[in-house]
Amino acid sequence: MQTFGNSAGGAGFEARVRSLPVPAPLLGSLLAEIDDMAELKCTLRFLWHAAQVKGSPKAVPAAALEADGVLTAALGSTAEVRRGLGLACSRGTLLEAAGRYLLNTPENRRSAARLTPLPSTAPPEPVVVERPNVFALYEANVGMLTPMVAEQLREAEATYPAEWIEGAIREAAERNAPNWRYIATILERWAREGRGKKGHGESGRRPETLTAADLLRRRRLSG
């Protein structure tokens, strides 16, 4: 993540700092109207998340925003994040549909009607959700969740550890192959050949290779 230099004297932005698109009204009339800091910060952070979404529509899962460490630190609590998002929706800047937030545009209003609700995997209160679920992660890195892909993700969750699914999704995105078939191939390879888990970076030791069956068996024994 690119950061802003905050050393004495002000280091400014890094070289070749990345820029994100911002709707013009947000720097004009809306800027004058928004008087709640939670609403403004949630709107700006939403735009950052939306820029990371592959394909269209650029829908950001609510879980991703509520688990965003930067946003939570800026506002102090998840409740304030939800309040800020609610204010943005009430103003009409954002719209909420099927567990996601979208920029409120005519095209996105049409797309919202076709979104499939995200399966809820959040733990019961008062446990804090520390990261988005695999459905939210898929949408943020691959594309819109269809009923078929949602079913495949459910089957994968019953077969593989959650961290494997997350790792496969991220690897597919990094290799510019954002599709379920590639993700499934990665998971099948790890189940067959193992995924290195220990010994990384330690001189003189070979990484221990764990298959999915090994990891699940260890979990049963430790439980």
ChimeraX attribute file (.defattr): number of C-alpha atoms within 10 A of each C-alpha:
attribute: neighborCount
match mode: 1-to-1
recipient: residues
	/A:1	4
	/A:2	10
	/A:3	9
	/A:4	12
	/A:5	12
	/A:6	10
	/A:7	8
	/A:8	6
	/A:9	7
	/A:10	9
	/A:11	10
	/A:12	11
	/A:13	13
	/A:14	11
	/A:15	7
	/A:16	7
	/A:17	9
	/A:18	9
	/A:19	8
	/A:20	9
	/A:21	9
	/A:22	12
	/A:23	11
	/A:24	10
	/A:25	11
	/A:26	16
	/A:27	10
	/A:28	10
	/A:29	10
	/A:30	15
	/A:31	12
	/A:32	10
	/A:33	10
	/A:34	15
	/A:35	10
	/A:36	11
	/A:37	12
	/A:38	22
	/A:39	23
	/A:40	19
	/A:41	18
	/A:42	26
	/A:43	20
	/A:44	14
	/A:45	15
	/A:46	23
	/A:47	19
	/A:48	16
	/A:49	17
	/A:50	22
	/A:51	17
	/A:52	14
	/A:53	20
	/A:54	18
	/A:55	14
	/A:56	12
	/A:57	19
	/A:58	23
	/A:59	31
	/A:60	26
	/A:61	26
	/A:62	22
	/A:63	22
	/A:64	20
	/A:65	24
	/A:66	23
	/A:67	17
	/A:68	20
	/A:69	16
	/A:70	11
	/A:71	21
	/A:72	17
	/A:73	11
	/A:74	15
	/A:75	18
	/A:76	13
	/A:77	14
	/A:78	19
	/A:79	12
	/A:80	18
	/A:81	25
	/A:82	17
	/A:83	15
	/A:84	21
	/A:85	27
	/A:86	18
	/A:87	20
	/A:88	24
	/A:89	19
	/A:90	11
	/A:91	14
	/A:92	12
	/A:93	19
	/A:94	19
	/A:95	21
	/A:96	20
	/A:97	20
	/A:98	16
	/A:99	17
	/A:100	22
	/A:101	22
	/A:102	23
	/A:103	24
	/A:104	16
	/A:105	13
	/A:106	9
	/A:107	11
	/A:108	20
	/A:109	16
	/A:110	11
	/A:111	16
	/A:112	20
	/A:113	10
	/A:114	12
	/A:115	18
	/A:116	16
	/A:117	14
	/A:118	21
	/A:119	15
	/A:120	11
	/A:121	12
	/A:122	14
	/A:123	9
	/A:124	8
	/A:125	7
	/A:126	6
	/A:127	8
	/A:128	12
	/A:129	18
	/A:130	13
	/A:131	16
	/A:132	21
	/A:133	19
	/A:134	20
	/A:135	21
	/A:136	25
	/A:137	21
	/A:138	26
	/A:139	22
	/A:140	27
	/A:141	20
	/A:142	23
	/A:143	20
	/A:144	22
	/A:145	19
	/A:146	15
	/A:147	13
	/A:148	8
	/A:149	16
	/A:150	19
	/A:151	13
	/A:152	14
	/A:153	19
	/A:154	13
	/A:155	11
	/A:156	16
	/A:157	15
	/A:158	10
	/A:159	15
	/A:160	19
	/A:161	15
	/A:162	14
	/A:163	11
	/A:164	18
	/A:165	22
	/A:166	17
	/A:167	14
	/A:168	20
	/A:169	27
	/A:170	20
	/A:171	17
	/A:172	21
	/A:173	19
	/A:174	11
	/A:175	9
	/A:176	10
	/A:177	15
	/A:178	20
	/A:179	16
	/A:180	18
	/A:181	11
	/A:182	17
	/A:183	21
	/A:184	18
	/A:185	13
	/A:186	19
	/A:187	23
	/A:188	14
	/A:189	12
	/A:190	19
	/A:191	18
	/A:192	13
	/A:193	13
	/A:194	18
	/A:195	17
	/A:196	14
	/A:197	11
	/A:198	13
	/A:199	13
	/A:200	11
	/A:201	9
	/A:202	9
	/A:203	7
	/A:204	7
	/A:205	10
	/A:206	12
	/A:207	14
	/A:208	12
	/A:209	15
	/A:210	18
	/A:211	18
	/A:212	20
	/A:213	15
	/A:214	12
	/A:215	14
	/A:216	15
	/A:217	12
	/A:218	11
	/A:219	10
	/A:220	8
	/A:221	7
	/A:222	7
	/A:223	6
